[in-house]
């Protein structure tokens, strides 16, 4: 596969498009942005035990976006719990690398209808699991 060059301007457009869709769910999700790392994340709004020692964390990780070297990544944690969610996002799943990480290097790769459907189902799953009030 040919290495695609992606400019910082294109990354910013992709980042803003993804972020605007994620922000639709904050609240009820808690959002955190790190401008220095060019990252944005959503977590649940309920403290939960996590890890082998069951340490209480402020909220269960849900999704994040971040600038990478040659793309903008979207990590979507609910895919770990139900890999069948890929079936509702045929366009987006083309950009899935690994189990939960999408990589976009063109704005038109983001199907916003599929993204919103995926986020909505993930929100419902987080509510069901008690990670979101």
N, CA and C atoms as a LAMMPS dump frame, in Angstrom:
ITEM: TIMESTEP
0
ITEM: NUMBER OF ATOMS
399
ITEM: BOX BOUNDS ff ff ff
-5.0000000000000000e+02 5.0000000000000000e+02
-5.0000000000000000e+02 5.0000000000000000e+02
-5.0000000000000000e+02 5.0000000000000000e+02
ITEM: ATOMS id mol type element x y z
1 1 1 N 0.84 -1.181 0
2 1 2 C 0 0 0
3 1 3 C 0.883 1.242 0
4 2 1 N 0.537 2.16 -0.839
5 2 2 C 1.316 3.388 -0.95
6 2 3 C 1.139 4.239 0.302
7 3 1 N 2.238 4.794 0.806
8 3 2 C 2.194 5.659 1.976
9 3 3 C 1.531 6.982 1.603
10 4 1 N 0.458 7.317 2.284
11 4 2 C -0.247 8.556 1.994
12 4 3 C 0.3 9.678 2.86
13 5 1 N 0.537 10.811 2.238
14 5 2 C 0.974 11.976 2.991
15 5 3 C -0.252 12.691 3.526
16 6 1 N -0.181 13.051 4.757
17 6 2 C -1.29 13.765 5.369
18 6 3 C -0.722 15.015 6.034
19 7 1 N -1.319 16.122 5.726
20 7 2 C -0.845 17.387 6.283
21 7 3 C -1.472 17.63 7.648
22 8 1 N -0.882 18.531 8.386
23 8 2 C -1.451 18.91 9.685
24 8 3 C -2.836 19.531 9.51
25 9 1 N -3.046 20.229 8.396
26 9 2 C -4.346 20.838 8.129
27 9 3 C -5.423 19.771 7.943
28 10 1 N -5.087 18.715 7.212
29 10 2 C -6.045 17.622 7.011
30 10 3 C -6.31 16.911 8.331
31 11 1 N -5.265 16.689 9.104
32 11 2 C -5.45 16.066 10.422
33 11 3 C -6.398 16.893 11.281
34 12 1 N -6.241 18.203 11.246
35 12 2 C -7.092 19.081 12.042
36 12 3 C -8.552 19.002 11.589
37 13 1 N -8.783 18.949 10.296
38 13 2 C -10.149 18.825 9.766
39 13 3 C -10.774 17.51 10.227
40 14 1 N -10.018 16.419 10.127
41 14 2 C -10.514 15.099 10.556
42 14 3 C -10.78 15.112 12.057
43 15 1 N -9.838 15.643 12.82
44 15 2 C -9.967 15.72 14.284
45 15 3 C -11.239 16.48 14.663
46 16 1 N -11.453 17.634 14.043
47 16 2 C -12.627 18.452 14.365
48 16 3 C -13.926 17.742 13.997
49 17 1 N -13.924 17.029 12.895
50 17 2 C -15.118 16.294 12.474
51 17 3 C -15.447 15.189 13.479
52 18 1 N -14.434 14.443 13.886
53 18 2 C -14.647 13.39 14.882
54 18 3 C -15.07 13.994 16.218
55 19 1 N -14.368 15.026 16.643
56 19 2 C -14.649 15.649 17.934
57 19 3 C -16.072 16.194 17.987
58 20 1 N -16.539 16.827 16.923
59 20 2 C -17.894 17.383 16.926
60 20 3 C -18.939 16.286 17.111
61 21 1 N -18.676 15.098 16.602
62 21 2 C -19.591 13.975 16.793
63 21 3 C -19.522 13.427 18.209
64 22 1 N -18.34 13.346 18.772
65 22 2 C -18.193 12.864 20.143
66 22 3 C -18.812 13.835 21.137
67 23 1 N -18.667 15.121 20.879
68 23 2 C -19.187 16.137 21.803
69 23 3 C -20.712 16.079 21.934
70 24 1 N -21.386 15.472 20.989
71 24 2 C -22.84 15.333 21.072
72 24 3 C -23.251 14.504 22.292
73 25 1 N -22.312 13.736 22.825
74 25 2 C -22.608 12.834 23.938
75 25 3 C -21.976 13.3 25.255
76 26 1 N -21.508 14.54 25.285
77 26 2 C -20.917 15.1 26.51
78 26 3 C -21.65 16.396 26.858
79 27 1 N -22.428 16.406 27.91
80 27 2 C -22.831 15.279 28.752
81 27 3 C -23.819 14.362 28.034
82 28 1 N -24.054 13.184 28.543
83 28 2 C -23.761 12.685 29.886
84 28 3 C -22.324 12.198 30.077
85 29 1 N -21.617 11.89 28.982
86 29 2 C -20.227 11.457 29.137
87 29 3 C -19.376 12.624 29.625
88 30 1 N -18.251 12.306 30.244
89 30 2 C -17.294 13.322 30.688
90 30 3 C -16.22 13.434 29.607
91 31 1 N -15.949 14.658 29.173
92 31 2 C -14.947 14.85 28.13
93 31 3 C -13.678 15.454 28.715
94 32 1 N -12.563 15.068 28.129
95 32 2 C -11.247 15.605 28.475
96 32 3 C -10.511 15.875 27.182
97 33 1 N -9.905 17.063 27.095
98 33 2 C -9.12 17.384 25.905
99 33 3 C -7.724 17.801 26.333
100 34 1 N -6.737 17.352 25.554
101 34 2 C -5.356 17.73 25.784
102 34 3 C -4.84 18.375 24.496
103 35 1 N -4.887 19.722 24.421
104 35 2 C -4.45 20.398 23.197
105 35 3 C -2.983 20.142 22.846
106 36 1 N -2.145 19.942 23.835
107 36 2 C -0.728 19.687 23.563
108 36 3 C -0.535 18.347 22.841
109 37 1 N -1.288 17.34 23.246
110 37 2 C -1.202 16.025 22.609
111 37 3 C -2.152 15.904 21.419
112 38 1 N -2.979 16.923 21.241
113 38 2 C -4.008 16.903 20.202
114 38 3 C -4.873 15.664 20.371
115 39 1 N -5.448 15.547 21.574
116 39 2 C -6.293 14.402 21.872
117 39 3 C -7.555 14.842 22.615
118 40 1 N -8.572 14.014 22.492
119 40 2 C -9.876 14.259 23.115
120 40 3 C -10.429 12.899 23.498
121 41 1 N -11.041 12.802 24.694
122 41 2 C -11.594 11.517 25.112
123 41 3 C -12.924 11.701 25.81
124 42 1 N -13.69 10.626 25.823
125 42 2 C -14.932 10.551 26.587
126 42 3 C -14.811 9.375 27.54
127 43 1 N -15.251 9.602 28.778
128 43 2 C -15.312 8.524 29.769
129 43 3 C -16.7 8.537 30.389
130 44 1 N -17.057 7.439 31.03
131 44 2 C -18.331 7.366 31.735
132 44 3 C -18.356 8.354 32.887
133 45 1 N -19.547 8.627 33.39
134 45 2 C -19.69 9.614 34.461
135 45 3 C -19.892 8.986 35.839
136 46 1 N -19.537 7.713 35.971
137 46 2 C -19.693 7.002 37.234
138 46 3 C -18.349 6.401 37.651
139 47 1 N -17.867 6.699 38.857
140 47 2 C -16.632 6.057 39.326
141 47 3 C -16.816 4.535 39.378
142 48 1 N -15.81 3.809 38.9
143 48 2 C -15.897 2.35 38.842
144 48 3 C -14.57 1.722 39.243
145 49 1 N -14.608 0.491 39.79
146 49 2 C -13.358 -0.225 40.061
147 49 3 C -12.761 -0.724 38.751
148 50 1 N -11.423 -0.656 38.637
149 50 2 C -10.77 -1.044 37.39
150 50 3 C -9.437 -1.711 37.687
151 51 1 N -9.088 -2.674 36.858
152 51 2 C -7.788 -3.331 36.957
153 51 3 C -7.781 -4.467 37.96
154 52 1 N -6.622 -5.079 38.07
155 52 2 C -6.497 -6.245 38.954
156 52 3 C -6.695 -5.881 40.416
157 53 1 N -6.34 -4.639 40.797
158 53 2 C -6.492 -4.243 42.202
159 53 3 C -7.795 -3.493 42.455
160 54 1 N -8.638 -3.384 41.42
161 54 2 C -9.971 -2.764 41.527
162 54 3 C -9.908 -1.342 42.074
163 55 1 N -8.894 -0.611 41.657
164 55 2 C -8.762 0.795 42.028
165 55 3 C -9.934 1.579 41.428
166 56 1 N -10.51 2.473 42.199
167 56 2 C -11.631 3.286 41.717
168 56 3 C -11.091 4.373 40.786
169 57 1 N -11.628 4.389 39.562
170 57 2 C -11.268 5.418 38.586
171 57 3 C -12.485 6.322 38.382
172 58 1 N -12.281 7.554 37.917
173 58 2 C -13.396 8.504 37.806
174 58 3 C -14.471 8.098 36.81
175 59 1 N -14.115 7.317 35.81
176 59 2 C -15.079 6.865 34.812
177 59 3 C -14.423 5.9 33.858
178 60 1 N -15.214 4.967 33.325
179 60 2 C -14.682 3.961 32.405
180 60 3 C -14.413 4.596 31.039
181 61 1 N -13.213 4.364 30.519
182 61 2 C -12.837 4.861 29.198
183 61 3 C -13.859 4.396 28.166
184 62 1 N -14.256 5.311 27.285
185 62 2 C -15.25 5.019 26.253
186 62 3 C -14.652 5.162 24.849
187 63 1 N -14.137 6.351 24.551
188 63 2 C -13.568 6.596 23.228
189 63 3 C -12.589 7.76 23.274
190 64 1 N -11.687 7.801 22.299
191 64 2 C -10.759 8.929 22.207
192 64 3 C -10.346 9.132 20.76
193 65 1 N -9.885 10.348 20.48
194 65 2 C -9.291 10.665 19.191
195 65 3 C -7.93 11.289 19.445
196 66 1 N -7.024 11.053 18.504
197 66 2 C -5.654 11.533 18.697
198 66 3 C -4.944 11.655 17.354
199 67 1 N -4.111 12.684 17.241
200 67 2 C -3.255 12.832 16.057
201 67 3 C -2.169 11.774 16.109
202 68 1 N -1.962 11.087 15
203 68 2 C -0.857 10.143 14.852
204 68 3 C 0.049 10.661 13.734
205 69 1 N 1.107 9.924 13.469
206 69 2 C 2.065 10.362 12.451
207 69 3 C 1.419 10.508 11.074
208 70 1 N 0.651 9.496 10.661
209 70 2 C 0.087 9.511 9.313
210 70 3 C -1.436 9.393 9.273
211 71 1 N -2.098 9.724 10.404
212 71 2 C -3.555 9.617 10.457
213 71 3 C -4.076 10.281 11.735
214 72 1 N -5.387 10.234 11.869
215 72 2 C -6.036 10.592 13.134
216 72 3 C -6.729 9.32 13.587
217 73 1 N -6.471 8.918 14.821
218 73 2 C -7.03 7.662 15.307
219 73 3 C -8.262 7.906 16.171
220 74 1 N -9.157 6.95 16.108
221 74 2 C -10.344 6.909 16.963
222 74 3 C -10.327 5.559 17.653
223 75 1 N -10.192 5.562 18.964
224 75 2 C -10.237 4.331 19.758
225 75 3 C -11.632 4.226 20.348
226 76 1 N -12.282 3.091 20.139
227 76 2 C -13.665 2.912 20.597
228 76 3 C -13.74 1.646 21.441
229 77 1 N -13.658 1.823 22.757
230 77 2 C -13.541 0.712 23.699
231 77 3 C -14.71 -0.276 23.672
232 78 1 N -15.968 0.145 23.449
233 78 2 C -17.063 -0.836 23.44
234 78 3 C -16.881 -1.964 22.424
235 79 1 N -16.047 -1.787 21.415
236 79 2 C -15.8 -2.878 20.467
237 79 3 C -15.113 -4.069 21.134
238 80 1 N -14.378 -3.834 22.22
239 80 2 C -13.799 -4.957 22.965
240 80 3 C -14.897 -5.835 23.543
241 81 1 N -15.964 -5.2 24.013
242 81 2 C -17.044 -5.936 24.654
243 81 3 C -17.947 -6.642 23.655
244 82 1 N -18.105 -6.068 22.485
245 82 2 C -18.981 -6.66 21.486
246 82 3 C -18.433 -6.401 20.08
247 83 1 N -17.571 -7.299 19.59
248 83 2 C -16.989 -7.12 18.256
249 83 3 C -18.036 -7.105 17.144
250 84 1 N -19.258 -7.6 17.427
251 84 2 C -20.318 -7.604 16.411
252 84 3 C -20.765 -6.191 16.046
253 85 1 N -20.382 -5.201 16.854
254 85 2 C -20.728 -3.816 16.533
255 85 3 C -20.16 -3.412 15.173
256 86 1 N -19.093 -4.084 14.747
257 86 2 C -18.497 -3.797 13.433
258 86 3 C -19.512 -4 12.311
259 87 1 N -20.486 -4.874 12.538
260 87 2 C -21.457 -5.182 11.498
261 87 3 C -22.358 -3.995 11.15
262 88 1 N -22.505 -3.042 12.07
263 88 2 C -23.386 -1.892 11.804
264 88 3 C -22.627 -0.733 11.155
265 89 1 N -21.328 -0.908 10.966
266 89 2 C -20.511 0.181 10.404
267 89 3 C -19.658 -0.316 9.228
268 90 1 N -20.285 -0.766 8.147
269 90 2 C -19.501 -1.32 7.04
270 90 3 C -18.505 -0.335 6.429
271 91 1 N -18.864 0.939 6.341
272 91 2 C -17.938 1.921 5.766
273 91 3 C -16.772 2.207 6.71
274 92 1 N -17.095 2.442 7.984
275 92 2 C -16.049 2.757 8.961
276 92 3 C -15.132 1.572 9.223
277 93 1 N -15.677 0.358 9.169
278 93 2 C -14.865 -0.819 9.518
279 93 3 C -13.683 -1.013 8.57
280 94 1 N -13.723 -0.397 7.391
281 94 2 C -12.587 -0.466 6.464
282 94 3 C -11.339 0.168 7.064
283 95 1 N -11.533 1.058 8.031
284 95 2 C -10.418 1.814 8.618
285 95 3 C -10.069 1.32 10.019
286 96 1 N -10.634 0.174 10.383
287 96 2 C -10.365 -0.435 11.685
288 96 3 C -9.054 -1.202 11.602
289 97 1 N -8.113 -0.828 12.467
290 97 2 C -6.819 -1.508 12.555
291 97 3 C -6.757 -2.124 13.943
292 98 1 N -6.688 -3.426 14.007
293 98 2 C -6.758 -4.086 15.302
294 98 3 C -8.211 -4.224 15.725
295 99 1 N -8.437 -4.333 17.029
296 99 2 C -9.792 -4.595 17.531
297 99 3 C -10.639 -3.344 17.711
298 100 1 N -10.019 -2.222 18.119
299 100 2 C -10.839 -1.063 18.482
300 100 3 C -10.334 0.265 17.951
301 101 1 N -9.352 0.266 17.085
302 101 2 C -8.725 1.513 16.669
303 101 3 C -8.909 1.769 15.17
304 102 1 N -9.568 2.861 14.875
305 102 2 C -9.758 3.302 13.504
306 102 3 C -8.679 4.326 13.168
307 103 1 N -8.216 4.326 11.925
308 103 2 C -7.243 5.328 11.473
309 103 3 C -7.775 5.985 10.206
310 104 1 N -7.894 7.314 10.257
311 104 2 C -8.412 8.076 9.13
312 104 3 C -7.334 9.019 8.612
313 105 1 N -7.189 9.076 7.289
314 105 2 C -6.255 10.031 6.714
315 105 3 C -6.914 10.902 5.642
316 106 1 N -8.24 10.761 5.491
317 106 2 C -9.029 11.617 4.607
318 106 3 C -10.362 11.898 5.287
319 107 1 N -10.831 13.123 5.159
320 107 2 C -12.095 13.51 5.795
321 107 3 C -13.257 12.657 5.301
322 108 1 N -13.29 12.355 4.016
323 108 2 C -14.418 11.613 3.449
324 108 3 C -14.483 10.153 3.904
325 109 1 N -13.485 9.678 4.613
326 109 2 C -13.517 8.318 5.146
327 109 3 C -14.468 8.197 6.34
328 110 1 N -14.851 9.306 6.917
329 110 2 C -15.693 9.287 8.117
330 110 3 C -17.163 9.345 7.711
331 111 1 N -17.862 8.244 7.903
332 111 2 C -19.298 8.184 7.661
333 111 3 C -19.982 8.598 8.966
334 112 1 N -20.45 9.837 8.999
335 112 2 C -20.997 10.381 10.25
336 112 3 C -22.261 9.654 10.7
337 113 1 N -23.057 9.175 9.78
338 113 2 C -24.275 8.436 10.15
339 113 3 C -23.892 7.151 10.893
340 114 1 N -22.92 6.427 10.358
341 114 2 C -22.452 5.204 11.018
342 114 3 C -21.79 5.526 12.354
343 115 1 N -20.998 6.59 12.389
344 115 2 C -20.315 6.973 13.62
345 115 3 C -21.311 7.296 14.72
346 116 1 N -22.336 8.071 14.407
347 116 2 C -23.353 8.421 15.411
348 116 3 C -24.106 7.183 15.885
349 117 1 N -24.419 6.27 14.974
350 117 2 C -25.094 5.03 15.366
351 117 3 C -24.214 4.204 16.3
352 118 1 N -22.932 4.111 15.974
353 118 2 C -21.986 3.362 16.805
354 118 3 C -21.865 3.986 18.191
355 119 1 N -21.737 5.305 18.247
356 119 2 C -21.639 5.997 19.539
357 119 3 C -22.899 5.795 20.362
358 120 1 N -24.067 5.871 19.738
359 120 2 C -25.339 5.702 20.46
360 120 3 C -25.44 4.302 21.063
361 121 1 N -25.087 3.295 20.289
362 121 2 C -25.12 1.918 20.802
363 121 3 C -24.119 1.757 21.933
364 122 1 N -22.94 2.353 21.791
365 122 2 C -21.937 2.301 22.856
366 122 3 C -22.427 2.969 24.132
367 123 1 N -23.088 4.112 23.991
368 123 2 C -23.656 4.819 25.157
369 123 3 C -24.661 3.92 25.86
370 124 1 N -25.531 3.284 25.087
371 124 2 C -26.527 2.38 25.68
372 124 3 C -25.848 1.235 26.424
373 125 1 N -24.757 0.715 25.867
374 125 2 C -24.009 -0.367 26.512
375 125 3 C -23.381 0.114 27.824
376 126 1 N -22.832 1.337 27.828
377 126 2 C -22.223 1.89 29.04
378 126 3 C -23.272 2.087 30.124
379 127 1 N -24.474 2.512 29.742
380 127 2 C -25.574 2.647 30.712
381 127 3 C -25.941 1.28 31.28
382 128 1 N -26.071 0.302 30.4
383 128 2 C -26.419 -1.059 30.817
384 128 3 C -25.402 -1.633 31.801
385 129 1 N -24.128 -1.33 31.585
386 129 2 C -23.062 -1.849 32.437
387 129 3 C -22.856 -1.037 33.719
388 130 1 N -23.568 0.084 33.834
389 130 2 C -23.445 0.918 35.03
390 130 3 C -22.297 1.907 34.987
391 131 1 N -21.711 2.134 33.809
392 131 2 C -20.607 3.088 33.669
393 131 3 C -21.111 4.505 33.41
394 132 1 N -22.421 4.614 33.184
395 132 2 C -23.015 5.904 32.817
396 132 3 C -24.393 6.002 33.436
397 133 1 N -24.635 7.14 34.083
398 133 2 C -25.948 7.376 34.71
399 133 3 C -26.894 7.956 33.685
